[in-house]
Amino acid sequence: MKRKYYLLVSVFLLLGVIGILNGCSSKEATSATDNQVILVGTQNDYPPFAFADENNELTGYDVEVVKEIDKKLDGYTFEFVATPWDSMFLALESNKIQAIADQVAKTPEREEKYLFTDESYFAAETVIVVKAGREDIQTLEDLEGKNVGALAGDSYTLLLEEHNKKVDNDIVLSYSESGNPSEILQDVQNGRIDAYVNDPIMINTVLEKYDLDVEIVGQSLVNDNMGIVFKNEEQGVKLKALIDPILKQLKEDGTLVELSKKWTGGEYIPE
């Protein structure tokens, strides 16, 4: 009888332990599934900032910055959505994505319509690319009357569009249907267009991959600070308030510098 009593006690203790363990694992699973999913739009063809790797997984500097934010922000899970540049802001406005991390420069026009993080996570230059050996293009003014590749709505195109508002001899903008910067650079090489304006880090990354016969000329036209973008509404305001302190921490603890070195070979972090 005593042995049977001990056996029953052991069984109940064992069941209790199993119940506790099941309760813990259930709690962990619930906390994971209870996280609010934030869809982040980014391109899949803009190396080294956002692109699809050999396994068709999105990676790059911007993607890894968001992953670092994800590690530090409780209650949210960030998932990436490969989105063409020409439909990026439309996707944000229609709530197909809730944030953009895609080297979006802070401009007065954009900041009137969208929310940007106060903390910028990258400082980018803007340069002109022409077919190697061409000497007649060095400055923004030299592009007047020339055919220049463009992506609708990006900061580089906006720079050219603003320039056209001030001059009589417009820069002729040839908007890309593919939305792929590497294809525009190929058009520069093949003489279909005269030049392209974009970020030198992206350009050099593409040149390493495709070995195109083009080159960067002149001085940097402008320097831009990049921020994460949200829709200007309640959720966007909340996300911005949560993410800004994390970006500041990533800047102060050297994480952004290390990611910048890893993906670009240099330190391009704004103060």
Secondary structure, 3 states (H helix, E strand, C coil): CHHHHHHHHHHHHHHHHHHHHHHHHHHHHHHHHHCEEEEEEECCEECCCEEECCCCCEECHHHHHHHHHHHHCCCEEEEEEECCHHHHHHHHHCCCCCEECCCCECCHHHHHHEEECCCCCEEEEEEEEEECCCCCCCCCHHHCCCEEEECCCCHHHHHHHHHHCCCCCCCEEEECCCCCHHHHHHHHHCCCCCEEEECHHHHHHHHHHHCCCEEEEEEEEEEEEECCEEECCHHHHHHHHHHHHHHHHHHHCCHHHHHHHHHHCCCCCCC
